[in-house]
């Protein structure tokens, strides 16, 4: 669980928030809804009578979802001469969106 989410959450978070022009949602909000509420809360809780328990590292993963993709995006921006792609600079609207969804990011 930990290894899968650490890599996939970072990848999806960077792509959906930093490389997208239109951002209909913040990745951390969607992750909470899909993983914590739907998968763990609805699906896994129904199987708890059979011994299935939520992942032990669920809390750690939830904390990393808030900031791991920002750290990777900063590293990618710092390594811009080595990247084989071009990233558009962030606009004031982008900064406002991030500040609204991730205060103090």
N, CA, C and O of each residue as an XYZ file, in Angstrom:
420
protein
N       0.829     -1.200      0.000
C       0.000      0.000      0.000
C       0.865      1.253      0.000
O       0.654      2.166     -0.798
N       1.832      1.288      0.893
C       2.680      2.465      1.043
C       3.459      2.755     -0.237
O       3.457      3.888     -0.719
N       4.117      1.751     -0.784
C       4.950      1.962     -1.964
C       4.113      2.299     -3.195
O       4.506      3.142     -4.002
N       2.977      1.654     -3.340
C       2.121      1.950     -4.486
C       1.633      3.389     -4.442
O       1.688      4.105     -5.442
N       1.161      3.802     -3.291
C       0.593      5.141     -3.209
C       1.655      6.219     -3.220
O       1.412      7.312     -3.733
N       2.809      5.948     -2.676
C       3.831      6.984     -2.662
C       4.238      7.360     -4.086
O       4.405      8.542     -4.386
N       4.398      6.388     -4.948
C       4.802      6.708     -6.319
C       3.622      7.173     -7.174
O       3.739      8.168     -7.888
N       2.504      6.477     -7.113
C       1.358      6.838     -7.956
C       0.731      8.170     -7.539
O       0.359      8.973     -8.395
N       0.614      8.407     -6.243
C       0.029      9.671     -5.793
C       0.891     10.852     -6.204
O       0.374     11.900     -6.590
N       2.197     10.687     -6.122
C       3.088     11.765     -6.526
C       2.956     12.038     -8.016
O       2.845     13.193     -8.428
N       2.968     10.996     -8.817
C       2.851     11.156    -10.266
C       1.524     11.804    -10.655
O       1.503     12.781    -11.404
N       0.435     11.268    -10.155
C      -0.884     11.799    -10.514
C      -1.060     13.219     -9.968
O      -1.649     14.066    -10.640
N      -0.559     13.488     -8.766
C      -0.671     14.824     -8.191
C       0.072     15.871     -9.005
O      -0.456     16.956     -9.251
N       1.294     15.557     -9.424
C       2.069     16.504    -10.232
C       1.393     16.734    -11.582
O       1.234     17.874    -12.017
N       1.002     15.656    -12.234
C       0.395     15.800    -13.562
C      -0.935     16.543    -13.515
O      -1.213     17.371    -14.383
N      -1.754     16.257    -12.516
C      -3.090     16.857    -12.487
C      -3.103     18.283    -11.956
O      -4.044     19.032    -12.220
N      -2.077     18.667    -11.214
C      -2.097     20.020    -10.658
C      -1.076     20.957    -11.292
O      -1.358     22.146    -11.437
N       0.082     20.471    -11.668
C       1.109     21.359    -12.203
C       1.161     21.384    -13.722
O       1.579     22.385    -14.304
N       0.747     20.310    -14.375
C       0.813     20.273    -15.830
C      -0.550     20.463    -16.474
O      -0.676     20.325    -17.691
N      -1.556     20.771    -15.701
C      -2.898     20.989    -16.234
C      -3.203     22.482    -16.270
O      -2.799     23.233    -15.382
N      -3.907     22.892    -17.288
C      -4.317     24.294    -17.384
C      -5.591     24.513    -16.574
O      -5.697     25.479    -15.818
N      -6.538     23.625    -16.738
C      -7.787     23.682    -15.971
C      -7.713     22.659    -14.843
O      -7.478     21.475    -15.083
N      -7.913     23.116    -13.627
C      -7.866     22.228    -12.465
C      -9.240     22.210    -11.802
O      -9.548     23.107    -11.017
N     -10.069     21.219    -12.095
C     -11.409     21.196    -11.504
C     -11.420     20.797    -10.032
O     -12.408     21.039     -9.339
N     -10.341     20.191     -9.543
C     -10.297     19.721     -8.161
C      -8.849     19.658     -7.693
O      -7.918     19.597     -8.496
N      -8.687     19.674     -6.392
C      -7.364     19.479     -5.797
C      -7.159     17.983     -5.587
O      -8.075     17.278     -5.164
N      -5.964     17.507     -5.880
C      -5.715     16.073     -5.795
C      -5.925     15.531     -4.387
O      -6.447     14.428     -4.224
N      -5.528     16.285     -3.372
C      -5.681     15.788     -1.993
C      -7.153     15.583     -1.640
O      -7.485     14.650     -0.909
N      -8.038     16.441     -2.149
C      -9.470     16.286     -1.871
C     -10.045     15.047     -2.558
O     -10.816     14.294     -1.964
N      -9.661     14.852     -3.804
C     -10.144     13.690     -4.543
C      -9.577     12.411     -3.942
O     -10.275     11.399     -3.878
N      -8.320     12.439     -3.499
C      -7.704     11.263     -2.872
C      -8.454     10.880     -1.596
O      -8.725      9.705     -1.350
N      -8.780     11.884     -0.795
C      -9.542     11.595      0.433
C     -10.889     10.961      0.104
O     -11.319     10.018      0.767
N     -11.547     11.483     -0.919
C     -12.859     10.939     -1.289
C     -12.744      9.521     -1.843
O     -13.472      8.626     -1.416
N     -11.832      9.316     -2.790
C     -11.744      8.018     -3.467
C     -11.094      6.941     -2.606
O     -11.586      5.815     -2.543
N      -9.999      7.280     -1.947
C      -9.256      6.253     -1.200
C      -9.795      6.101      0.214
O     -10.182      5.005      0.617
N      -9.822      7.196      0.970
C     -10.204      7.091      2.380
C     -11.700      6.825      2.531
O     -12.096      5.886      3.222
N     -12.522      7.636      1.899
C     -13.970      7.479      2.077
C     -14.527      6.262      1.337
O     -15.207      5.422      1.926
N     -14.227      6.180      0.033
C     -14.838      5.119     -0.772
C     -14.187      3.756     -0.557
O     -14.874      2.788     -0.231
N     -12.870      3.669     -0.736
C     -12.216      2.364     -0.668
C     -12.104      1.844      0.760
O     -12.566      0.744      1.066
N     -11.490      2.638      1.632
C     -11.301      2.170      3.012
C     -12.609      2.246      3.789
O     -12.974      1.295      4.481
N     -13.314      3.362      3.684
C     -14.525      3.543      4.471
C     -15.685      2.668      4.051
O     -16.388      2.121      4.901
N     -15.895      2.526      2.761
C     -17.052      1.751      2.291
C     -16.714      0.294      2.014
O     -17.380     -0.612      2.513
N     -15.680      0.076      1.220
C     -15.382     -1.282      0.777
C     -14.701     -2.116      1.867
O     -15.165     -3.206      2.202
N     -13.611     -1.603      2.411
C     -12.859     -2.393      3.389
C     -13.608     -2.556      4.702
O     -13.482     -3.589      5.361
N     -14.384     -1.555      5.091
C     -15.114     -1.670      6.363
C     -16.160     -2.782      6.310
O     -16.457     -3.402      7.331
N     -16.715     -3.036      5.133
C     -17.683     -4.133      4.996
C     -17.018     -5.502      5.141
O     -17.670     -6.484      5.497
N     -15.733     -5.557      4.865
C     -15.015     -6.826      4.950
C     -14.301     -7.015      6.286
O     -13.620     -8.021      6.486
N     -14.449     -6.065      7.196
C     -13.786     -6.189      8.502
C     -14.241     -7.408      9.300
O     -13.430     -7.947     10.053
N     -15.490     -7.880      9.187
C     -15.848     -9.114      9.902
C     -15.034    -10.331      9.454
O     -14.955    -11.331     10.169
N     -14.436    -10.238      8.278
C     -13.631    -11.342      7.761
C     -12.139    -11.161      8.059
O     -11.308    -11.937      7.588
N     -11.812    -10.142      8.834
C     -10.427     -9.928      9.237
C      -9.660     -8.909      8.421
O      -8.479     -8.683      8.686
N     -10.287     -8.288      7.443
C      -9.607     -7.276      6.641
C      -9.567     -5.970      7.417
O     -10.595     -5.481      7.884
N      -8.376     -5.413      7.549
C      -8.197     -4.172      8.301
C      -7.644     -3.099      7.373
O      -7.004     -3.417      6.371
N      -7.885     -1.835      7.693
C      -7.288     -0.759      6.888
C      -5.762     -0.852      6.935
O      -5.204     -1.336      7.919
N      -5.090     -0.397      5.892
C      -3.626     -0.459      5.872
C      -3.020      0.269      7.065
O      -3.507      1.322      7.479
N      -1.964     -0.300      7.605
C      -1.321      0.283      8.785
C      -0.731      1.655      8.490
O      -0.661      2.501      9.382
N      -0.314      1.884      7.274
C       0.324      3.150      6.916
C      -0.628      4.151      6.268
O      -0.175      5.100      5.628
N      -1.906      3.960      6.417
C      -2.881      4.856      5.798
C      -2.688      6.298      6.267
O      -2.765      7.220      5.456
N      -2.442      6.506      7.542
C      -2.222      7.856      8.064
C      -0.983      8.506      7.490
O      -0.989      9.700      7.189
N       0.093      7.724      7.333
C       1.321      8.263      6.740
C       1.093      8.672      5.290
O       1.529      9.740      4.862
N       0.418      7.827      4.551
C       0.145      8.134      3.145
C      -0.730      9.378      3.039
O      -0.501     10.225      2.175
N      -1.720      9.495      3.900
C      -2.609     10.663      3.874
C      -1.833     11.950      4.136
O      -2.136     12.984      3.541
N      -0.844     11.901      5.013
C      -0.021     13.093      5.266
C       0.855     13.431      4.065
O       1.027     14.604      3.734
N       1.406     12.419      3.418
C       2.268     12.661      2.269
C       1.503     13.177      1.057
O       2.065     13.901      0.234
N       0.240     12.818      0.936
C      -0.557     13.280     -0.206
C      -0.660     14.804     -0.208
O      -0.789     15.410     -1.272
N      -0.606     15.420      0.949
C      -0.734     16.878      1.029
C       0.452     17.622      0.437
O       0.282     18.730     -0.071
N       1.657     17.043      0.489
C       2.807     17.837      0.061
C       3.839     17.132     -0.807
O       4.732     17.794     -1.335
N       3.752     15.833     -0.972
C       4.789     15.134     -1.731
C       4.849     15.597     -3.184
O       5.940     15.793     -3.718
N       3.713     15.774     -3.826
C       3.749     16.175     -5.234
C       4.260     17.604     -5.403
O       4.804     17.940     -6.455
N       4.094     18.450     -4.387
C       4.659     19.798     -4.459
C       6.186     19.729     -4.426
O       6.861     20.451     -5.160
N       6.723     18.861     -3.577
C       8.179     18.707     -3.492
C       8.764     18.210     -4.809
O       9.806     18.695     -5.249
N       8.107     17.259     -5.428
C       8.589     16.740     -6.712
C       8.470     17.811     -7.798
O       9.357     17.930     -8.643
N       7.397     18.581     -7.787
C       7.240     19.652     -8.778
C       8.328     20.713     -8.607
O       8.821     21.252     -9.598
N       8.703     21.016     -7.379
C       9.791     21.969     -7.131
C      11.100     21.417     -7.680
O      11.865     22.142     -8.317
N      11.358     20.134     -7.434
C      12.584     19.515     -7.947
C      12.603     19.521     -9.472
O      13.638     19.808    -10.073
N      11.478     19.211    -10.104
C      11.415     19.236    -11.569
C      11.631     20.648    -12.112
O      12.281     20.825    -13.142
N      11.092     21.644    -11.426
C      11.285     23.028    -11.865
C      12.746     23.446    -11.715
O      13.267     24.189    -12.547
N      13.406     22.976    -10.664
C      14.810     23.321    -10.453
C      15.717     22.643    -11.482
O      16.792     23.153    -11.799
N      15.288     21.506    -11.994
C      16.095     20.768    -12.975
C      15.670     21.074    -14.409
O      15.867     20.244    -15.297
N      15.094     22.243    -14.649
C      14.547     22.543    -15.967
C      15.549     22.394    -17.111
O      15.128     22.016    -18.205
N      16.849     22.664    -16.936
C      17.742     22.470    -18.085
C      17.888     20.999    -18.501
O      18.246     20.709    -19.642
N      17.615     20.087    -17.587
C      17.771     18.662    -17.881
C      16.488     18.013    -18.396
O      16.518     16.900    -18.922
N      15.375     18.704    -18.245
C      14.097     18.131    -18.675
C      13.985     18.172    -20.196
O      14.488     19.094    -20.838
N      13.332     17.180    -20.759
C      13.134     17.150    -22.204
C      11.765     17.698    -22.584
O      11.314     17.506    -23.713
N      11.098     18.378    -21.655
C       9.812     18.988    -21.940
C       9.853     20.434    -21.457
O      10.715     20.811    -20.663
N       8.938     21.213    -21.930
C       8.846     22.611    -21.528
C       7.594     22.786    -20.684
O       6.514     22.325    -21.055
N       7.742     23.442    -19.569
C       6.615     23.712    -18.686
C       6.321     25.207    -18.716
O       7.227     26.026    -18.561
N       5.079     25.551    -18.910
C       4.709     26.961    -18.900
C       4.861     27.521    -17.496
O       4.614     26.819    -16.516
N       5.269     28.790    -17.391
C       5.356     29.390    -16.060
C       3.966     29.555    -15.453
O       2.968     29.668    -16.165
N       3.926     29.565    -14.143
C       2.644     29.705    -13.451
C       2.173     31.150    -13.509
O       2.970     32.082    -13.404
N       0.886     31.319    -13.676
C       0.283     32.647    -13.742
C      -0.207     33.052    -12.348
O      -0.245     32.215    -11.446
N      -0.576     34.303    -12.161
C      -1.150     34.702    -10.869
C      -2.394     33.897    -10.502
O      -2.633     33.636     -9.323
N      -3.188     33.502    -11.500
C      -4.367     32.667    -11.216
C      -3.954     31.296    -10.686
O      -4.632     30.729     -9.829
N      -2.840     30.765    -11.197
C      -2.335     29.482    -10.692
C      -1.920     29.604     -9.227
O      -2.248     28.750     -8.403
N      -1.199     30.673     -8.920
C      -0.777     30.880     -7.530
C      -1.986     31.016     -6.605
O      -1.989     30.495     -5.490
N      -2.997     31.712     -7.078
C      -4.210     31.879     -6.270
C      -4.912     30.536     -6.052
O      -5.384     30.255     -4.951
N      -4.981     29.707     -7.097
C      -5.613     28.394     -6.975
C      -4.881     27.544     -5.942
O      -5.512     26.925     -5.085
N      -3.549     27.514     -6.021
C      -2.776     26.722     -5.058
C      -2.930     27.262     -3.642
O      -3.020     26.488     -2.689
N      -2.961     28.564     -3.501
C      -3.118     29.138     -2.158
C      -4.494     28.827     -1.586
O      -4.624     28.633     -0.378
N      -5.513     28.775     -2.419
C      -6.860     28.434     -1.943
C      -6.974     26.977     -1.525
O      -7.682     26.663     -0.568
N      -6.283     26.079     -2.232
C      -6.394     24.651     -1.939
C      -5.315     24.136     -0.992
O      -5.536     23.159     -0.277
N      -4.157     24.777     -0.981
C      -3.039     24.375     -0.121
C      -2.488     25.631      0.556
O      -1.447     26.140      0.141
N      -3.155     26.134      1.578
C      -2.703     27.381      2.218
C      -1.247     27.285      2.681
O      -0.854     26.346      3.373
N      -0.470     28.276      2.282
C       0.931     28.322      2.679
C       1.822     27.349      1.936
O       2.940     27.084      2.379
N       1.368     26.820      0.836
C       2.115     25.808      0.095
C       3.471     26.312     -0.267
O       4.249     25.595     -0.897
